[in-house]
Amino acid sequence: MGRGLQPGTLMYSGVGAAIGALAVLFLPQTMPGNNAPNSFGAVLKPATSVIVPDDLDISALIAASRDATAATIKTWSKEFTLRAGDTLSDLLSRAGLERPQAFQIIEAIRTITNPRRLQAGQKFTLSFVAEGDDAPQTLRGLAFELDASHTVAVDRDDTGAYAARSVLAETHDETLRFDGTIDSSLFATAQNLGVPLDVMAEMVRLYSYDVDFQRDIRPGDKFSVMFDRTVTTDGRTVRTNGIKFASMTLSGSPLKLYAFTDADGDTDFYNEKGEGVRKALMRTPINGARLTSGFGLRRHPILGYSKMHQGIDFGAATGTPILAAGDGVIEKRGPNGGYGNYIRIRHHSGYSTAYAHMSRFASGLQVGRRVKQGQVIGYVGTTGRSTGPHLHFEILRNSRQVNPLTVKMPASEKLSGKMMTAFNQSRAMIEQQFAELGAPKKFAAATISQDTVVK
């Protein structure tokens, strides 16, 4: 009980005991008869004597006081998504932040990345704190991912200022191999196997010089692809790093392609004979389209009589990008009668290509402008004499239209001498690595080998 209780002794229990005892121990007191103000400006009445127990645990009292205060502090997090047409300022306003505070946060983020480059769908996790049920909320910080390996975190310091920092995950490179047997379509089979979309897009681009994906692909045809990727330690893909080897077996005939970096540091793809895959012209200057009309005499769908169709048509949705079939110079651009919006590109060796019925042209393209193979030059539409959105594509040799599906393309680059020797050495290493990834495992209508080599 201590040193005895006197009349007027104050007694407390629980949190009240902690707070009360601390007040008695630490608040300045006045002596009986002294009404001078204390340090808080209050006038204390003559103090009643307080008996402090011998076993009083001051640290326990302080902890209890802190617990009582912490019980009133609330913290929580909420996810917000950047909407189409939104700026980061719009998102922060939607989260309840005032404009000056939002400006501070955006400027902090700007030290890491350009907020204007953030795209719709980007997710942000915002953390808030409030010191009571009715107290206003304060943003403690936010975080968002630039990619699987790079998170941007913004934190609030004791002064109320915000600072951004990068949080980088550990990563490593690995090599993957996929093998598939085509059931309905190449893309559908690859998607079912889990081949990344950008890898398949690159593979289609590589083979588009020699393969008509509308007519040459048959159920039962096979493909293989080996590529590098960068992943985090928990297996999340940061990026794919390009195809190293690809193979397609069409109607029993294999066509293998190998990545090879030459003495100038340029990487391209070559077949087993060291012939470059990149031809002067692509037969299919559009991705994901279907062949709707071939080359030759046909009954015109609008005019109603037979007329020579001097190109091929690819059906696709309005706005689908149209690619330049090869390097060259634009020699005509604009409306062109029944062709509608039309571009013609002059290539070397007497070849030209033409693209018709576009909805619009890519920006910055004028007559005389040089374009690169695969560059977007316009978008699918239905201008001119057309029954629906499609691309009308022509290849001209010495100003005469020829069949794009059968014309022999200009010869590609062929390695020789020391470069051919270096290529053969590189090819042998690629084939060995491909074999080391193991025999394919069989699944339903497709086969796949996802064995991984970690670097």
C-alpha positions in Angstrom: 0.0 0.0 0.0 3.0 2.3 0.2 3.6 4.8 3.0 0.0 5.1 4.1 -3.1 7.0 2.7 -3.9 10.4 4.0 -7.3 12.1 3.8 -7.8 13.4 0.3 -5.4 10.9 -1.4 -6.3 10.5 -5.1 -6.7 6.9 -6.4 -6.8 5.8 -10.1 -7.2 2.5 -12.0 -6.3 1.3 -15.5 -5.4 4.0 -18.1 -6.7 6.6 -15.7 -4.1 5.5 -13.2 -1.4 6.0 -15.7 -2.5 9.4 -16.8 -3.3 10.5 -13.4 -0.1 9.3 -11.8 1.9 10.9 -14.6 0.1 14.2 -14.1 0.9 14.1 -10.4 4.5 13.2 -11.0 5.4 15.6 -13.7 3.1 18.6 -13.6 4.5 21.5 -11.6 2.7 21.8 -8.2 2.2 24.8 -5.9 2.6 24.7 -2.2 -0.3 25.2 0.1 -1.4 28.8 0.0 0.4 29.6 -3.2 -1.9 30.4 -6.1 0.9 31.2 -8.6 0.3 30.0 -12.2 2.1 26.9 -13.4 3.9 26.5 -16.8 0.6 25.9 -18.6 -0.8 29.2 -17.4 -3.3 27.6 -15.1 -3.6 28.5 -11.4 -3.4 25.4 -9.3 -5.2 25.2 -6.0 -3.3 24.1 -2.9 -2.1 20.6 -3.6 -3.6 17.7 -1.9 -0.8 15.4 -0.6 -0.2 12.4 -2.8 1.3 9.1 -1.6 3.3 7.4 -4.3 3.6 3.6 -3.8 7.1 2.2 -3.5 6.6 -0.3 -6.3 5.3 2.3 -8.9 6.5 1.3 -12.4 7.0 4.6 -14.3 7.8 2.9 -17.6 4.5 0.9 -17.5 2.6 4.1 -16.9 4.3 5.8 -19.9 3.6 2.8 -22.1 -0.1 2.8 -21.0 -0.3 6.5 -21.9 1.2 5.8 -25.3 -1.2 2.9 -25.9 -4.1 5.1 -25.0 -3.0 7.7 -27.6 -2.3 5.1 -30.3 -5.7 3.7 -29.9 -7.2 6.8 -31.5 -4.8 6.8 -34.6 -6.2 5.1 -37.7 -4.2 4.1 -40.8 -5.5 2.5 -44.0 -4.6 2.1 -47.7 -6.7 2.4 -50.8 -6.0 1.7 -54.5 -6.8 4.2 -57.2 -6.6 3.7 -61.0 -5.7 6.3 -63.6 -8.7 6.7 -65.9 -8.6 7.4 -69.6 -8.2 11.2 -70.1 -7.2 11.7 -66.4 -4.0 13.4 -65.3 -2.3 12.4 -62.1 -3.6 15.6 -60.5 -7.2 14.4 -61.3 -6.5 11.1 -59.6 -5.1 12.8 -56.5 -8.1 15.1 -56.4 -10.4 12.1 -56.6 -8.5 10.7 -53.6 -9.4 13.8 -51.6 -6.1 15.8 -51.8 -6.0 19.5 -52.0 -4.3 21.1 -55.1 -1.2 22.3 -53.2 -0.6 18.9 -51.7 -1.1 17.2 -55.0 1.4 19.5 -56.7 4.0 18.6 -54.0 3.5 14.9 -54.7 3.6 15.3 -58.5 6.8 17.3 -58.2 8.3 14.6 -56.0 7.4 11.9 -58.6 9.0 14.0 -61.3 12.4 13.4 -59.8 12.0 9.7 -60.7 9.8 9.7 -63.8 7.7 12.0 -66.0 4.1 11.9 -64.7 2.8 12.7 -68.2 4.0 9.3 -69.4 1.8 7.4 -67.0 -1.0 5.7 -68.9 -4.6 4.9 -68.3 -4.9 1.7 -66.1 -1.9 2.6 -64.0 -2.7 1.7 -60.4 -1.6 3.7 -57.3 -1.8 2.6 -53.7 -2.4 5.6 -51.3 -1.8 5.3 -47.5 -3.7 7.6 -45.1 -3.6 8.3 -41.4 -6.1 10.1 -39.1 -5.8 10.9 -35.4 -9.3 10.0 -34.5 -12.7 9.1 -35.9 -13.6 12.7 -36.9 -10.1 14.0 -37.6 -9.2 14.9 -41.2 -7.2 12.3 -43.1 -3.5 12.9 -44.1 -1.7 11.2 -46.9 1.2 9.3 -45.5 2.5 8.2 -48.9 1.8 6.4 -52.2 3.4 3.8 -54.4 3.0 2.6 -58.0 4.9 0.2 -60.3 6.7 1.4 -63.4 7.4 -2.2 -64.2 7.6 -5.5 -62.2 11.1 -4.6 -61.0 10.7 -0.8 -60.3 8.4 0.7 -57.8 8.1 4.4 -57.1 7.3 5.3 -53.5 6.5 8.7 -52.2 6.8 9.3 -48.4 5.8 12.2 -46.1 8.4 13.3 -43.6 8.0 14.9 -40.1 7.8 18.4 -41.6 4.9 17.4 -43.9 7.1 17.5 -47.1 6.9 14.6 -49.7 9.9 12.9 -51.3 10.0 10.1 -53.9 12.4 7.2 -54.0 12.9 4.2 -56.3 12.5 0.6 -54.9 14.2 -1.8 -57.2 13.5 -5.6 -57.1 16.3 -8.1 -57.6 16.2 -9.6 -61.2 17.9 -12.2 -63.3 17.9 -13.3 -66.9 16.6 -16.7 -68.1 16.1 -18.5 -71.4 12.8 -20.2 -72.2 11.8 -22.7 -74.9 8.2 -23.2 -76.2 7.1 -25.9 -78.8 3.6 -26.1 -80.2 1.5 -28.0 -82.7 -0.9 -25.6 -84.4 -4.6 -26.5 -83.9 -6.8 -23.6 -85.1 -4.3 -20.8 -85.5 -0.8 -19.9 -84.6 -1.8 -17.1 -82.3 -4.4 -19.1 -80.5 -2.1 -22.1 -80.0 0.7 -19.8 -78.7 -1.7 -18.0 -76.4 -2.9 -21.3 -74.9 0.8 -22.3 -74.2 1.5 -19.0 -72.5 3.9 -17.6 -75.1 4.2 -13.8 -74.5 2.3 -11.7 -77.1 5.3 -9.6 -78.0 7.4 -12.7 -78.7 4.7 -14.0 -81.1 4.4 -10.6 -82.8 8.1 -10.6 -83.4 8.0 -14.2 -84.7 5.2 -13.4 -87.1 7.1 -10.3 -88.3 10.2 -12.5 -88.9 8.3 -15.1 -91.0 6.1 -12.6 -92.8 8.8 -12.3 -95.6 8.4 -15.9 -96.5 5.1 -17.1 -95.1 1.5 -16.1 -96.0 -0.2 -16.6 -92.6 -3.6 -16.7 -94.3 -2.9 -19.5 -96.7 0.3 -21.4 -95.7 -0.6 -22.3 -92.1 -2.4 -25.7 -91.6 -3.6 -27.6 -88.6 -0.8 -30.0 -87.5 2.0 -27.6 -88.5 4.6 -27.0 -85.8 6.6 -24.2 -84.3 9.3 -23.6 -81.8 10.7 -20.5 -80.2 13.5 -19.8 -77.7 14.0 -16.4 -76.2 15.5 -14.6 -73.2 13.5 -12.7 -70.5 14.3 -10.7 -67.4 12.3 -11.8 -64.3 12.1 -10.9 -60.6 13.0 -13.3 -57.9 9.3 -14.1 -57.4 8.9 -15.0 -61.1 7.3 -11.8 -62.5 8.3 -10.9 -66.0 10.0 -7.5 -66.3 10.6 -7.7 -70.1 11.4 -10.2 -72.9 14.8 -9.6 -74.5 14.2 -10.9 -78.0 14.1 -14.2 -79.9 17.3 -16.2 -80.2 15.9 -19.1 -82.3 12.6 -19.8 -84.1 11.4 -22.7 -86.2 8.3 -23.3 -88.2 7.5 -26.6 -89.9 4.9 -26.1 -92.6 3.5 -29.1 -94.5 6.6 -31.0 -93.3 9.2 -28.4 -94.5 11.2 -26.8 -91.6 12.3 -23.1 -91.7 14.7 -22.2 -89.0 15.9 -18.7 -88.1 18.8 -17.8 -85.9 19.6 -14.4 -84.2 23.2 -13.3 -85.1 25.1 -10.1 -84.2 27.6 -9.1 -86.9 31.0 -7.3 -86.5 29.2 -3.9 -86.5 27.0 -4.9 -83.5 23.8 -5.1 -85.6 21.6 -8.1 -84.8 19.4 -9.7 -87.5 18.0 -13.2 -88.3 19.4 -15.7 -90.8 18.4 -19.2 -92.0 20.7 -22.2 -91.9 22.5 -21.1 -95.1 23.4 -17.7 -93.6 20.8 -15.9 -95.8 19.1 -12.9 -94.1 15.4 -13.3 -93.4 14.8 -9.6 -94.0 13.6 -9.3 -97.6 13.3 -6.1 -99.5 9.5 -6.3 -99.1 7.0 -7.9 -96.8 4.1 -9.8 -98.4 1.7 -8.9 -95.5 2.0 -5.2 -94.4 -0.6 -5.5 -91.7 -0.9 -7.6 -88.5 -3.9 -9.7 -87.5 -5.8 -9.2 -90.8 -7.5 -11.8 -93.0 -7.1 -12.2 -96.7 -10.5 -11.4 -98.2 -9.7 -11.0 -101.9 -6.9 -12.4 -104.1 -5.1 -11.1 -107.2 -6.8 -11.7 -110.6 -10.1 -11.4 -112.5 -13.1 -11.1 -110.3 -16.7 -9.8 -110.3 -16.4 -6.3 -108.8 -18.6 -6.1 -105.7 -19.7 -2.5 -106.5 -19.5 -2.2 -110.2 -21.2 -5.5 -110.8 -19.1 -6.8 -113.7 -15.8 -8.7 -114.0 -12.7 -6.6 -113.6 -9.0 -7.4 -113.0 -8.2 -7.0 -109.3 -4.6 -5.9 -109.4 -3.8 -6.3 -105.7 -4.9 -8.3 -102.7 -7.3 -7.2 -99.9 -6.9 -7.7 -96.2 -10.0 -7.3 -94.0 -9.4 -5.6 -90.7 -11.1 -3.2 -88.2 -11.0 0.5 -88.9 -8.0 2.0 -87.4 -5.7 -1.1 -87.7 -2.1 0.1 -88.3 -0.8 -0.3 -91.9 3.0 -0.9 -92.2 5.5 0.1 -94.9 6.3 -3.2 -96.7 9.9 -2.0 -97.2 12.4 0.8 -97.0 11.7 3.5 -99.5 10.5 7.0 -100.4 6.8 8.2 -100.5 6.0 9.2 -104.1 2.3 9.7 -103.8 0.0 10.5 -100.8 -3.6 11.7 -100.8 -7.0 10.9 -102.2 -6.8 8.9 -105.4 -10.2 8.2 -107.0 -11.6 4.8 -106.3 -8.6 4.0 -104.2 -9.6 6.6 -101.6 -6.8 7.7 -99.3 -3.8 6.3 -101.0 0.0 6.0 -100.5 2.6 4.7 -102.9 6.2 4.0 -101.8 9.2 3.7 -104.2 11.7 1.0 -103.3 14.9 -0.1 -104.9 15.3 -2.5 -107.9 12.3 -1.1 -109.7 9.7 -2.1 -107.1 6.9 0.0 -105.6 4.1 -0.7 -103.2 0.6 0.9 -102.9 -1.9 1.0 -100.0 -5.5 2.1 -100.5 -8.8 2.9 -98.7 -7.0 4.2 -95.6 -9.1 6.0 -93.0 -6.2 8.4 -92.3 -2.4 8.8 -92.8 0.2 8.6 -90.1 1.3 12.0 -89.0 4.5 13.5 -90.5 4.4 11.7 -93.8 4.7 13.7 -96.9 5.7 13.1 -100.5 9.5 12.7 -100.6 9.8 11.5 -97.0 11.8 8.3 -96.4 10.2 5.5 -94.5 11.6 2.3 -92.9 10.2 -1.2 -93.3 7.6 -1.9 -90.6 6.9 1.8 -90.0 3.3 2.7 -89.5 2.2 4.8 -92.6 -1.6 4.8 -92.1 -4.7 3.1 -90.8 -7.3 0.8 -92.2 -10.5 2.5 -93.4 -13.1 2.3 -96.2 -12.6 5.5 -98.2 -13.0 5.5 -102.0 -14.8 2.6 -103.8 -15.1 0.2 -100.9 -17.8 -2.0 -99.3 -16.2 -2.1 -95.8 -13.0 -1.5 -93.9 -10.0 -3.2 -95.5 -6.5 -2.6 -96.9 -6.0 -2.9 -100.7 -2.3 -3.7 -101.2 -0.4 -3.7 -104.5 3.2 -4.6 -105.4 4.4 -3.0 -108.7 7.5 -4.1 -110.6 8.6 -1.6 -113.2 5.3 0.2 -112.8 3.2 -2.9 -113.5 1.1 -4.6 -110.8 2.2 -8.2 -109.9 0.7 -10.8 -107.5 2.0 -10.0 -104.0 1.5 -13.7 -103.0 3.6 -15.2 -105.7 6.2 -12.6 -106.8 9.8 -13.5 -106.1 11.1 -10.9 -103.7 14.5 -9.2 -104.3 17.4 -11.2 -102.8 18.3 -10.7 -99.2 21.8 -10.4 -97.6 23.9 -13.5 -97.5 26.8 -13.9 -95.1 30.2 -15.0 -96.4 33.9 -15.4 -95.3 34.7 -14.7 -91.7 31.1 -13.6 -91.0 29.8 -17.0 -92.2 32.3 -18.8 -90.0 31.3 -16.7 -86.9 27.6 -17.3 -87.8 28.1 -21.1 -87.9 29.8 -21.0 -84.5 26.9 -18.9 -83.0 24.3 -21.2 -84.6 26.0 -24.3 -83.1 25.8 -22.7 -79.6 22.1 -21.8 -80.1 21.2 -25.3 -81.2 23.1 -26.8 -78.2 21.2 -24.5 -75.8 17.9 -25.3 -77.4 18.6 -29.0 -77.0 19.6 -28.6 -73.4 16.2 -27.1 -72.5 14.8 -30.6 -72.9 12.3 -32.6 -74.8 8.8 -31.1 -75.1 6.2 -32.1 -72.6 2.8 -33.1 -74.2 -0.4 -31.2 -73.4 -3.8 -31.9 -75.1 -3.7 -30.4 -78.7 -0.3 -28.8 -78.2 3.2 -29.5 -77.0 5.3 -27.3 -74.8 8.7 -27.2 -73.2 9.0 -24.5 -70.6 12.3 -25.7 -69.2 14.3 -22.7 -68.1 18.0 -21.9 -68.1 18.8 -19.2 -65.5 21.8 -17.0 -66.2 
